[in-house]
Amino acid sequence: MNKYVEITLLNDADIDLYFLWEKLYAQLHLAFVETVNDNGLVSVGVSFPKYRDGNKPWLGDKIRIFAESEGELNNLNLDKWLDRLTDYIHVKKVKDVPEKVNGYAFFKRLNDKSNQEKLARRRAKNLDISIEEARVFFADQDNRQQPKRQLTHYPYISTLSLHSDSKYPMTVVREETTEAVFNGGFSTYGFSVKREGTSGDSAVPLF
């Protein structure tokens, strides 16, 4: 990961920060989906530089989007997708990742199970439904069954389920590592995912 874009959510007493995260991430997800490859992955990953878990979990007010090249970031066409949020966010120009970083991290969705795809294929076959419907079922089920302890230990982003038209918390977990790991790409939310046939996840730099 050599290049990045940083987005800051602007403080506004009239608008809750979690509400802004919900609106921003909905648009980022749409931008990421437009660049998905044949393996269902995208080449850009995200980090939250002010991330905090524990007794007072907080996502912070910044997100960084990383890529190997400036072209990959430009292909996201963020000006288009974030046009309606310009009064509430500040998007910086593409910058180089510093030569010296504080390590790396996997930012993941809680309960992102590696065997979820197999379960989805089985459900689709047994119930004669589409694979997309089956994937949504397991994604929603995992998030709704998270213990309250986990939901209060990690920060989250409220997300709208297209399957049930209801909201659920997309809980974000950070796992630090000392190595710059890249195994194929990231999910359409910019998170690390463990894919079949890979040795691990994809990490982003911390600084």
N, C-alpha and C positions, 0 to 999 in steps of 0.2 A: 504494500500500500504506500504509494509515493505522493499522492495528491489528496487534498481534502477541501470540503466546503463546510463552513461553520454557520449554523443558523441559531440566532438568539430570539427567544420569546420575550417580547417587551412587557415590562411590568405595567399593569393597569389595575387600579383599585376596583374598577367596575367589572372586570372579567377574571374569573378564576383561572389559575395556571393550568389545572387539570383539564379544564374545558378547552383551553388553547392547544394543549397536547393532543386532545382527541381530534380536533379539527385539522391540525397540522399533520398528524400521522395518517389520517385518512387520505390526504392528498399525496403524501410521500409514498404511501402504499400503491396508489394508482400510478405514480411515476415509475416506481420500481417494476411493477407488473409489465409495463410497456417494453422493458428491456430484458425480459426473462429469456433464457436460452433453452435449448432442446432438452436439457436435464432438469428444467424447472427451477433453475438458480439464476441469480443476478450477480454481476461483477462488483457491486458496491456493498459495503458494510457500514454499520453505524456504531457510534459510541456516544456516551453521555458523560462529558468531562466532570460534571459535578455530582455524579451518581453517588448515592449513599443508601446502604441498607442497615438493618438492625432495628433499634428501638424507635428511631425517627427516620424512616425511609424517605428518600427524596430523589426524584429524577433530575432535579435541577432545572435550569432555564436555557440550556444549550444542547444542541445535537451536532455531531460532526459526521459527515458522510465521506467515506474513503473510497478511493479507487486507485488502480495502477497508473492511470493516465488522465490528463485533463479532458481528453476527448470523451472518455467514459462518463465523466461528470457532466459534460456539456450535453451528452445524449439524453440525460434525464429531463432536459427541458424544464428546469425548475421554475423559470419565469412564468411559464404557462400554467403549471399545476398550482403554484402558490400565489397566483395573481390576486385572488380574493382575500388573501391574508396579509397583504403588504402593510396595512396599518398596525398589525399586531406582531410582526416578526421583522428581523433584520438579517439579510443574507449577505455574507461576505464573499469576496471574490475567491476564486480557486487559489490555494496556497500549497507550497511544498511542505511535506511532513518533515519536521526537524530531524537532523542527523542523529541527535541524541534524544532518546525517548525513555520513559520511565517503565518500560516493559510493554506487555501486550495483554489483551483481554478478549475472552469470548463473551459477547452479550447475547443472551439467549432468552427465549420465552420459557417460562416455567412449565414443566411437564411436556416438553417437546420430545416425545418418545421416538426412538429410532425405528421401532417396528410399527409405527402408526400407518405407514403406507401399506404394509401387508394386511393389517386389520381392515383397512379401507377396501382393499381389493376383495377380501373375503366377504365383507358385508355387501358390497355391490353385487357380487355374484349370487349370494344367498337370497337377497331381497329383490333382485332384478332391477336395481336402480343404477344411476350413473356413478362413475368413480368420483366425480366432483361432489355429488350429494353425500357420498360416504365419507369423503375427506372432511367436509364441513361438520358432519355429525361428530366425528372423533375430536376435532379441534374444539368444538363447543363443549363437548362432554368433559374433556380434560380440564378446561378452564373453569367450568362451573363446579367441579368436584374438588377444587383446591381447598385444603384445610384453611380455616380462618387464621391459624398461626402463620402460614406461609403468606397469605394475603396482607398481613400486617407487618411482615418482616422485610418485604421487598416493595419497591415502588411499582406502580402500574400505570398503564394508559387505558382509558376506557375505549372499547372497540365495539362497533356495530356488527352483529352477526347477520350476514345476508340470508342465512338459512331460516332463522326464527324472527328476524327483524327486532331483536332485543340486544341490549348492551351487556358486555361482560368485561371483566378486567384482564387485560393482556399484561401479565406480571413479568417484569424484566429482571433477570439474574445476571450478575457479572462474575466471571471466573477468570482470575488473572493467571498469566503464564509468562515465562521468560523468553519464549521463542516466537518468531514471526511465522505463524502457521497459516497456510492457505491450501485448502482442499476443495477446489472446484467452484466455490462461490458461497453466496448467502441466500437466505430466504427472501421472499418478496416483501418482507418487513425489514430487510437489512440485517437480520440476526444470523448468528452462527447456527448451522444445522449439521447434524451428523448424518451422512449419507452412506448408503450401502456401497461397499467397495472402497471406502476411504479409511484412513487411519485415525481420523479425528475431525475437528471442526476447522473453521477459518477464523482467525483472530484479527483484531485491529490494534493499532498502536495507542499507547496512553502517554499523554504529555499535558 
